Amino acid sequence: MNNAFKALSDPTRRRVLELLKRGPLSAGELADQFEVSKSTMSAHFAILREAGLVVSEKHGKSVVYQLQLSVLEDALLGFARLFGWEMTLKSEPASALGVKKETEI
């Protein structure tokens, strides 16, 4: 959970995740969306991979990244439980989370 929140603390990494919501993208396609060096983007990708928020796969000379939403969901659920909230995932898209206080269950 700590690695996930560390990764989410940076606006560039949050934007990368937002872009990956639409589907897998290559490192080059992602880097083109930012005005930072490729080495800076590589560091961001490494933090996202370490946190388990993205997975990468080599396709020829390209590295393609894909969002791992389940890791983000687990981190959010764990964080909510720290504050006495029980969150359940609905069958709608993964972004739709139902939230109830434990005392209301």
Buried (B, 14 or more C-beta within 10 A) or exposed (E): BEBBEEBBEEEBBEBBBEBBEEEBBBBEEBBEBBEEEEEEBEBBBEBBBEBBBBBBEEEEEEBBBEBBBEBBBBBBBEBBEEEEBBBEEEEEEEEEBEEEEEEEE
